[in-house]
Amino acid sequence: MANAKKSPTIYDVAEVSGVSISTISRVLNSPDKVNPKTRQQVMDAIDKLGFIPKAEARARAMRSTNRVGVITPFFTAPSFVQRLRGVAAALSRENYELVIYPVDSAEHLQGYISSIPIMGNLDGLIIMSLAIEDSDADRLARNGMQTVLVEFSHDQLNSIVINDEQGGRFVAEHLLRKGHKRLSFLGDIEPPERFAIHPVKSRLFGFQKVLNDAGISLPKKYVKQSSYAQQNSRQAAYELLSMSDRPTAIFVASDVQAIGVMKVARQLNIRIPEDLAVIGFDDIDMAEYVDLTTIRQHLDESGRLAAEILLARITDSNRTLQHINLPLTLVERSTT
């Protein structure tokens, strides 16, 4: 009787990839500490061989670890904290543990995408505000890693998105109804190494389109983009509000930056909304506290929904994939 085919081992991976066992271990356990070329060599060998680390232990673990991972950039930003709160609440109700994997580069993201699906430490994964490649989606699906994307969509995975362009349109329409003709925009710049979703461009596009259709110009000098840091945002606001022909309304691409604009306006003795209308985006908790008009993107709900969809797929992997577009809402408060 022929022997059953032997499962590939880490030694087989070492032979095929041409790297040491210790390097393979680092790829699996600390992928961000391995250079991308070497990591790809190892992952190609793993895919070719069908290698699964500690196969028997993984098989037991995969029955249920009661752990869900969230890969996210900027996880200390208020909007991300609020979305994570929704995830945590939904997981807690079902006795699942939340594990956060923060990323700050494309290499960091690729490291997690490479190692998490084959390690068997999680029942499922939520990827927030990060763009993934077709090869990433293939790896996740091939290894049975149930996944939900938030703010990005892919045919092979569940997703929850919002229409940032629509949000920009809502802002412009609101400010035009208020009678403003001299409008401006302030947002953060897209980082040179794009690994996270950068919605500012879409928000500005929607805003500008409505203005163009209404015959209202948006001069370049009224469009300011800086890094997300408060100091830089306030400097950009100061430049806008110090103009002799300063705008009468500012659309700010995030509530955090909008609150900074309000502070600069107070320092310059500019009254809100009498002299200047300010509108933000996100509707973080602080927005209600400062009475900021904003676009609500239902952060808690998107996190809760992502977790609920994921848990349903963990329970039944044959469930139809879901692609949800959450509606945006204009919340009018005292700053407009």
GIWOBEL-V905262 format. One record per pair of residues at least 4 apart in sequence whose ideal C-beta (glycine too) atoms are under 6 Angstrom apart, sorted by sequence separation. I is the first residue (numbers start at 1). GAP is how many residues later the second one is. If there is no record, write none. Layout:
I & GAP
I & GAP
//
This chain:
8 & 4
13 & 4
19 & 4
25 & 4
26 & 4
27 & 4
34 & 4
54 & 4
58 & 4
61 & 4
88 & 4
104 & 4
112 & 4
115 & 4
132 & 4
138 & 4
199 & 4
204 & 4
218 & 4
238 & 4
271 & 4
272 & 4
273 & 4
283 & 4
298 & 4
301 & 4
34 & 5
46 & 5
75 & 5
91 & 5
103 & 5
132 & 5
140 & 5
175 & 5
211 & 5
227 & 5
241 & 5
252 & 5
265 & 5
270 & 5
287 & 5
52 & 6
74 & 6
103 & 6
153 & 6
226 & 6
252 & 6
270 & 6
272 & 6
313 & 6
14 & 7
26 & 7
27 & 7
91 & 7
140 & 7
211 & 7
226 & 7
265 & 7
287 & 7
312 & 7
26 & 8
31 & 8
72 & 8
149 & 8
153 & 8
175 & 8
190 & 8
252 & 9
88 & 10
147 & 10
148 & 10
149 & 10
150 & 10
208 & 10
226 & 10
10 & 11
13 & 11
101 & 11
250 & 11
265 & 11
283 & 11
27 & 12
188 & 12
224 & 12
280 & 12
187 & 13
283 & 13
309 & 13
10 & 14
279 & 14
280 & 14
281 & 14
27 & 15
141 & 15
282 & 15
224 & 16
262 & 16
137 & 17
261 & 17
24 & 18
137 & 19
185 & 19
125 & 20
137 & 20
258 & 20
109 & 21
131 & 21
117 & 22
124 & 22
125 & 22
126 & 22
127 & 22
128 & 22
129 & 22
258 & 22
68 & 23
113 & 23
117 & 23
17 & 24
233 & 24
237 & 24
302 & 24
17 & 25
28 & 25
118 & 25
222 & 25
255 & 25
117 & 26
234 & 26
238 & 26
75 & 27
233 & 27
237 & 27
241 & 27
254 & 27
255 & 27
17 & 28
68 & 28
117 & 28
249 & 28
250 & 28
251 & 28
252 & 28
253 & 28
254 & 28
298 & 28
16 & 29
255 & 29
66 & 30
67 & 30
69 & 30
70 & 30
71 & 30
73 & 30
230 & 30
234 & 30
259 & 31
297 & 31
13 & 32
67 & 32
69 & 32
255 & 32
13 & 33
295 & 33
296 & 33
258 & 34
164 & 35
168 & 35
172 & 35
296 & 35
167 & 36
171 & 36
189 & 36
12 & 37
165 & 37
169 & 37
173 & 37
294 & 37
13 & 38
164 & 38
168 & 38
172 & 38
176 & 38
184 & 38
185 & 38
186 & 38
187 & 38
164 & 39
168 & 39
172 & 39
255 & 39
293 & 39
165 & 40
188 & 40
293 & 40
8 & 41
71 & 41
165 & 41
169 & 41
292 & 41
291 & 42
293 & 42
8 & 43
291 & 43
292 & 43
293 & 43
207 & 44
152 & 45
151 & 46
7 & 48
283 & 48
186 & 50
203 & 50
69 & 53
200 & 53
67 & 55
68 & 56
69 & 56
70 & 56
71 & 56
72 & 56
184 & 56
278 & 57
279 & 57
62 & 58
65 & 58
61 & 59
277 & 59
58 & 62
273 & 62
184 & 63
272 & 63
273 & 63
183 & 64
186 & 64
182 & 65
130 & 66
182 & 66
183 & 66
184 & 66
185 & 66
186 & 66
187 & 66
129 & 67
129 & 68
180 & 68
180 & 69
36 & 71
43 & 71
175 & 74
32 & 76
32 & 79
31 & 80
171 & 80
31 & 83
31 & 84
109 & 86
28 & 87
106 & 89
171 & 108
73 & 123
170 & 125
167 & 128
162 & 135
160 & 142
160 & 145
160 & 146
158 & 151
150 & 156
174 & 156
148 & 158
170 & 160
148 & 161
167 & 161
148 & 162
166 & 162
158 & 163
146 & 164
158 & 164
159 & 164
160 & 164
161 & 164
162 & 164
146 & 167
146 & 168
126 & 180
124 & 186
124 & 190
123 & 191
82 & 202
79 & 203
79 & 205
78 & 206
86 & 214
90 & 214
85 & 215
83 & 216
87 & 216
91 & 216
82 & 217
86 & 217
90 & 217
94 & 217
82 & 218
86 & 218
90 & 218
83 & 219
79 & 220
83 & 220
87 & 220
//
